[in-house]
Amino acid sequence: MAHIDDARKTFDKFDLDGDGYVTPAEFQQAMVELGDRHYTVSLAEAVVKSRDDNGDGVLTFDEFYDKAKDL
């Protein structure tokens, strides 16, 4: 996922309302839609928190890409 265009497409799948931020609820819903039916909001909150550099409770594209580019 190192390519920025691929990362943007992936981010857009998680940003369900298109506001430029991924909330824990959106993260959870996207994971369920990708096939992980047991992905909980609590787990999504933990993942978002671990990647949320500014502590606002949501992921921006830059925060998402910063972590994804190493995958």
VMD Tcl script that builds the backbone (N, CA, C; Angstrom):
set m [mol new atoms 213]
animate dup $m
set s [atomselect $m all]
$s set {name element resname resid chain x y z} {
  {N N MET 1 A 0.825 -1.192 0.000}
  {CA C MET 1 A 0.000 0.000 0.000}
  {C C MET 1 A 0.870 1.257 0.000}
  {N N ALA 2 A 2.115 1.125 -0.324}
  {CA C ALA 2 A 3.035 2.243 -0.254}
  {C C ALA 2 A 2.687 3.357 -1.235}
  {N N HIS 3 A 2.019 3.032 -2.319}
  {CA C HIS 3 A 1.676 4.042 -3.308}
  {C C HIS 3 A 0.544 4.917 -2.788}
  {N N ILE 4 A 0.728 6.224 -2.867}
  {CA C ILE 4 A -0.220 7.165 -2.257}
  {C C ILE 4 A -1.618 7.063 -2.875}
  {N N ASP 5 A -1.706 6.807 -4.175}
  {CA C ASP 5 A -3.030 6.690 -4.810}
  {C C ASP 5 A -3.791 5.478 -4.281}
  {N N ASP 6 A -3.093 4.373 -4.091}
  {CA C ASP 6 A -3.726 3.183 -3.519}
  {C C ASP 6 A -4.161 3.444 -2.080}
  {N N ALA 7 A -3.313 4.144 -1.339}
  {CA C ALA 7 A -3.655 4.481 0.044}
  {C C ALA 7 A -4.880 5.385 0.093}
  {N N ARG 8 A -4.976 6.342 -0.836}
  {CA C ARG 8 A -6.135 7.239 -0.879}
  {C C ARG 8 A -7.411 6.451 -1.166}
  {N N LYS 9 A -7.351 5.523 -2.095}
  {CA C LYS 9 A -8.528 4.697 -2.415}
  {C C LYS 9 A -8.954 3.881 -1.200}
  {N N THR 10 A -7.983 3.327 -0.493}
  {CA C THR 10 A -8.296 2.550 0.706}
  {C C THR 10 A -8.881 3.453 1.783}
  {N N PHE 11 A -8.281 4.611 1.993}
  {CA C PHE 11 A -8.798 5.560 2.983}
  {C C PHE 11 A -10.247 5.933 2.655}
  {N N ASP 12 A -10.511 6.174 1.387}
  {CA C ASP 12 A -11.872 6.555 0.974}
  {C C ASP 12 A -12.890 5.454 1.258}
  {N N LYS 13 A -12.469 4.201 1.238}
  {CA C LYS 13 A -13.370 3.098 1.586}
  {C C LYS 13 A -13.733 3.130 3.068}
  {N N PHE 14 A -12.820 3.634 3.890}
  {CA C PHE 14 A -13.054 3.724 5.326}
  {C C PHE 14 A -13.791 5.008 5.703}
  {N N ASP 15 A -13.574 6.072 4.945}
  {CA C ASP 15 A -14.225 7.363 5.197}
  {C C ASP 15 A -15.614 7.333 4.570}
  {N N LEU 16 A -16.529 6.679 5.243}
  {CA C LEU 16 A -17.834 6.369 4.660}
  {C C LEU 16 A -18.690 7.587 4.355}
  {N N ASP 17 A -18.545 8.660 5.135}
  {CA C ASP 17 A -19.357 9.844 4.867}
  {C C ASP 17 A -18.613 10.891 4.029}
  {N N GLY 18 A -17.361 10.612 3.678}
  {CA C GLY 18 A -16.604 11.479 2.783}
  {C C GLY 18 A -16.174 12.806 3.374}
  {N N ASP 19 A -16.113 12.897 4.713}
  {CA C ASP 19 A -15.757 14.179 5.328}
  {C C ASP 19 A -14.257 14.370 5.528}
  {N N GLY 20 A -13.453 13.388 5.120}
  {CA C GLY 20 A -12.009 13.496 5.255}
  {C C GLY 20 A -11.456 12.924 6.546}
  {N N TYR 21 A -12.320 12.319 7.349}
  {CA C TYR 21 A -11.913 11.726 8.613}
  {C C TYR 21 A -12.514 10.329 8.734}
  {N N VAL 22 A -11.773 9.428 9.375}
  {CA C VAL 22 A -12.287 8.090 9.654}
  {C C VAL 22 A -12.519 7.998 11.157}
  {N N THR 23 A -13.785 7.838 11.534}
  {CA C THR 23 A -14.149 7.664 12.934}
  {C C THR 23 A -14.025 6.186 13.296}
  {N N PRO 24 A -13.981 5.880 14.588}
  {CA C PRO 24 A -13.974 4.467 14.969}
  {C C PRO 24 A -15.187 3.703 14.414}
  {N N ALA 25 A -16.352 4.324 14.412}
  {CA C ALA 25 A -17.550 3.655 13.870}
  {C C ALA 25 A -17.396 3.368 12.388}
  {N N GLU 26 A -16.839 4.311 11.628}
  {CA C GLU 26 A -16.606 4.082 10.198}
  {C C GLU 26 A -15.572 2.984 9.990}
  {N N PHE 27 A -14.525 3.012 10.805}
  {CA C PHE 27 A -13.475 1.991 10.709}
  {C C PHE 27 A -14.075 0.611 10.935}
  {N N GLN 28 A -14.880 0.505 11.977}
  {CA C GLN 28 A -15.520 -0.775 12.297}
  {C C GLN 28 A -16.435 -1.224 11.164}
  {N N GLN 29 A -17.255 -0.323 10.668}
  {CA C GLN 29 A -18.188 -0.678 9.600}
  {C C GLN 29 A -17.440 -1.113 8.336}
  {N N ALA 30 A -16.367 -0.408 8.006}
  {CA C ALA 30 A -15.582 -0.775 6.824}
  {C C ALA 30 A -14.961 -2.154 6.992}
  {N N MET 31 A -14.460 -2.455 8.177}
  {CA C MET 31 A -13.872 -3.770 8.420}
  {C C MET 31 A -14.921 -4.872 8.277}
  {N N VAL 32 A -16.125 -4.622 8.761}
  {CA C VAL 32 A -17.212 -5.593 8.608}
  {C C VAL 32 A -17.532 -5.780 7.128}
  {N N GLU 33 A -17.595 -4.671 6.385}
  {CA C GLU 33 A -17.893 -4.758 4.952}
  {C C GLU 33 A -16.780 -5.468 4.182}
  {N N LEU 34 A -15.562 -5.411 4.717}
  {CA C LEU 34 A -14.445 -6.114 4.084}
  {C C LEU 34 A -14.385 -7.584 4.470}
  {N N GLY 35 A -15.322 -8.015 5.333}
  {CA C GLY 35 A -15.427 -9.440 5.628}
  {C C GLY 35 A -15.175 -9.849 7.061}
  {N N ASP 36 A -14.743 -8.931 7.904}
  {CA C ASP 36 A -14.483 -9.285 9.303}
  {C C ASP 36 A -15.728 -8.970 10.124}
  {N N ARG 37 A -16.682 -9.877 10.117}
  {CA C ARG 37 A -17.981 -9.646 10.763}
  {C C ARG 37 A -17.897 -9.539 12.273}
  {N N HIS 38 A -16.778 -9.902 12.853}
  {CA C HIS 38 A -16.630 -9.874 14.306}
  {C C HIS 38 A -15.818 -8.677 14.795}
  {N N TYR 39 A -15.529 -7.751 13.892}
  {CA C TYR 39 A -14.754 -6.562 14.255}
  {C C TYR 39 A -15.642 -5.631 15.069}
  {N N THR 40 A -15.229 -5.320 16.288}
  {CA C THR 40 A -16.059 -4.535 17.199}
  {C C THR 40 A -15.694 -3.054 17.170}
  {N N VAL 41 A -16.607 -2.231 17.648}
  {CA C VAL 41 A -16.337 -0.804 17.765}
  {C C VAL 41 A -15.194 -0.575 18.763}
  {N N SER 42 A -15.158 -1.367 19.828}
  {CA C SER 42 A -14.078 -1.232 20.816}
  {C C SER 42 A -12.708 -1.480 20.179}
  {N N LEU 43 A -12.628 -2.484 19.341}
  {CA C LEU 43 A -11.379 -2.757 18.639}
  {C C LEU 43 A -11.037 -1.608 17.697}
  {N N ALA 44 A -12.032 -1.117 16.977}
  {CA C ALA 44 A -11.819 0.011 16.067}
  {C C ALA 44 A -11.350 1.246 16.828}
  {N N GLU 45 A -11.920 1.482 18.003}
  {CA C GLU 45 A -11.493 2.619 18.827}
  {C C GLU 45 A -10.026 2.484 19.216}
  {N N ALA 46 A -9.603 1.286 19.564}
  {CA C ALA 46 A -8.210 1.050 19.933}
  {C C ALA 46 A -7.272 1.263 18.747}
  {N N VAL 47 A -7.676 0.788 17.585}
  {CA C VAL 47 A -6.843 0.948 16.386}
  {C C VAL 47 A -6.734 2.426 16.025}
  {N N VAL 48 A -7.854 3.126 16.009}
  {CA C VAL 48 A -7.836 4.550 15.682}
  {C C VAL 48 A -6.971 5.306 16.690}
  {N N LYS 49 A -7.139 5.018 17.954}
  {CA C LYS 49 A -6.362 5.694 18.992}
  {C C LYS 49 A -4.864 5.480 18.793}
  {N N SER 50 A -4.479 4.276 18.392}
  {CA C SER 50 A -3.058 3.971 18.215}
  {C C SER 50 A -2.449 4.692 17.008}
  {N N ARG 51 A -3.282 5.147 16.099}
  {CA C ARG 51 A -2.795 5.817 14.880}
  {C C ARG 51 A -3.104 7.309 14.861}
  {N N ASP 52 A -3.846 7.767 15.840}
  {CA C ASP 52 A -4.325 9.148 15.902}
  {C C ASP 52 A -3.247 10.033 16.533}
  {N N ASP 53 A -2.417 10.638 15.695}
  {CA C ASP 53 A -1.268 11.398 16.184}
  {C C ASP 53 A -1.652 12.658 16.963}
  {N N ASN 54 A -2.753 13.315 16.603}
  {CA C ASN 54 A -3.102 14.568 17.274}
  {C C ASN 54 A -4.148 14.391 18.373}
  {N N GLY 55 A -4.612 13.155 18.586}
  {CA C GLY 55 A -5.513 12.870 19.689}
  {C C GLY 55 A -6.924 13.388 19.555}
  {N N ASP 56 A -7.379 13.626 18.309}
  {CA C ASP 56 A -8.734 14.147 18.130}
  {C C ASP 56 A -9.795 13.050 17.985}
  {N N GLY 57 A -9.377 11.782 18.053}
  {CA C GLY 57 A -10.332 10.680 18.029}
  {C C GLY 57 A -10.716 10.173 16.653}
  {N N VAL 58 A -10.130 10.760 15.608}
  {CA C VAL 58 A -10.406 10.334 14.240}
  {C C VAL 58 A -9.086 10.267 13.472}
  {N N LEU 59 A -9.113 9.599 12.322}
  {CA C LEU 59 A -7.932 9.523 11.471}
  {C C LEU 59 A -8.084 10.428 10.266}
  {N N THR 60 A -7.062 11.232 10.014}
  {CA C THR 60 A -6.978 11.981 8.768}
  {C C THR 60 A -6.271 11.095 7.744}
  {N N PHE 61 A -6.276 11.532 6.496}
  {CA C PHE 61 A -5.558 10.761 5.489}
  {C C PHE 61 A -4.071 10.696 5.843}
  {N N ASP 62 A -3.495 11.797 6.288}
  {CA C ASP 62 A -2.070 11.806 6.609}
  {C C ASP 62 A -1.741 10.810 7.719}
  {N N GLU 63 A -2.571 10.743 8.754}
  {CA C GLU 63 A -2.352 9.772 9.829}
  {C C GLU 63 A -2.493 8.349 9.300}
  {N N PHE 64 A -3.497 8.130 8.472}
  {CA C PHE 64 A -3.724 6.815 7.864}
  {C C PHE 64 A -2.530 6.423 6.988}
  {N N TYR 65 A -2.106 7.336 6.132}
  {CA C TYR 65 A -1.027 7.042 5.191}
  {C C TYR 65 A 0.309 6.858 5.914}
  {N N ASP 66 A 0.547 7.661 6.946}
  {CA C ASP 66 A 1.800 7.550 7.686}
  {C C ASP 66 A 2.008 6.136 8.215}
  {N N LYS 67 A 0.922 5.511 8.674}
  {CA C LYS 67 A 1.028 4.146 9.197}
  {C C LYS 67 A 0.974 3.109 8.076}
  {N N ALA 68 A 0.223 3.385 7.028}
  {CA C ALA 68 A 0.013 2.403 5.958}
  {C C ALA 68 A 1.190 2.298 5.005}
  {N N LYS 69 A 1.964 3.357 4.870}
  {CA C LYS 69 A 3.035 3.351 3.867}
  {C C LYS 69 A 4.123 2.323 4.157}
  {N N ASP 70 A 4.216 1.891 5.400}
  {CA C ASP 70 A 5.226 0.893 5.752}
  {C C ASP 70 A 4.752 -0.543 5.548}
  {N N LEU 71 A 3.488 -0.729 5.204}
  {CA C LEU 71 A 2.950 -2.089 5.024}
  {C C LEU 71 A 3.350 -2.660 3.693}
}
mol reanalyze $m
mol bondsrecalc $m
mol representation Tube
mol addrep $m
